[in-house]
Amino acid sequence: MAREALIHRVNPYLLHGEQYYEIVYSYTNEPDTLRQSRVAHDYIYPSPQEGDHVTIDAILSVITEIKKKE
C-alpha cells in the first residue's frame, strides 16, 4: 500500500560496491513519528534529498519502492 511521506534525512553509503541509502522519513498523516529505513539504489529514485515529498510502497513494513512526488 502506497503512503505519502516526507524525507527528513538521507545518508548514502556503499555496501560491497552497491549504492544504498539510509532514509529518515515521516508519513504525512503521522508527522511527529520519524521512521528509518535502509534501501538499495534500485528501490528509490536517483539523488534523494532532505525535504523531498515521496510516495512509499511497502509490504509488511518492508519498503519495496520510494517514488518522488511531482
C-alpha positions as CSV (number, residue, x, y, z in Angstrom):
1,M,0.0,0.0,0.0
2,A,1.4,3.4,-1.0
3,R,1.7,6.1,1.6
4,E,2.7,9.8,1.2
5,A,5.8,10.8,3.2
6,L,8.4,13.5,3.8
7,I,12.2,12.7,3.8
8,H,13.9,14.3,6.8
9,R,17.5,12.9,6.3
10,V,19.4,10.9,3.7
11,N,22.7,9.2,4.3
12,P,24.1,7.5,1.1
13,Y,26.6,4.7,1.6
14,L,28.3,1.9,-0.3
15,L,28.0,-1.8,0.6
16,H,30.0,-4.3,-1.4
17,G,30.3,-1.7,-4.2
18,E,26.5,-1.1,-4.3
19,Q,24.8,2.2,-3.5
20,Y,22.4,2.2,-0.5
21,Y,20.5,4.9,1.3
22,E,19.7,5.3,4.9
23,I,16.4,7.3,4.9
24,V,14.7,9.0,7.9
25,Y,11.2,9.9,7.0
26,S,7.7,10.5,8.4
27,Y,4.4,9.7,6.9
28,T,2.3,12.8,6.2
29,N,-0.5,11.5,8.4
30,E,2.0,10.9,11.2
31,P,4.3,13.9,11.0
32,D,5.7,13.5,14.6
33,T,6.7,9.9,14.1
34,L,10.1,9.6,12.5
35,R,11.0,6.2,10.8
36,Q,14.2,4.9,9.5
37,S,14.9,2.5,6.7
38,R,17.8,1.4,4.5
39,V,17.1,0.8,0.9
40,A,19.2,-0.2,-2.2
41,H,19.5,2.2,-5.0
42,D,17.1,0.3,-7.2
43,Y,14.2,0.8,-4.7
44,I,14.5,4.6,-4.8
45,Y,14.7,7.4,-7.4
46,P,18.1,9.0,-8.2
47,S,19.6,11.5,-5.8
48,P,17.0,11.6,-3.0
49,Q,17.2,14.8,-0.9
50,E,16.0,16.0,2.5
51,G,12.7,17.7,2.1
52,D,11.5,15.6,-0.8
53,H,7.8,14.6,-0.8
54,V,7.6,11.0,-1.7
55,T,5.3,8.0,-2.0
56,I,6.4,4.9,-0.2
57,D,5.3,1.4,-1.2
58,A,5.8,-1.3,1.4
59,I,4.7,-4.9,2.1
60,L,4.7,-6.0,5.7
61,S,6.6,-2.8,6.7
62,V,9.4,-3.6,4.2
63,I,9.9,-0.8,1.6
64,T,9.6,-2.0,-1.9
65,E,9.7,1.4,-3.7
66,I,10.1,5.1,-3.0
67,K,8.9,7.5,-5.7
68,K,9.3,11.2,-5.7
69,K,6.1,13.1,-6.0
70,E,6.0,15.6,-8.8
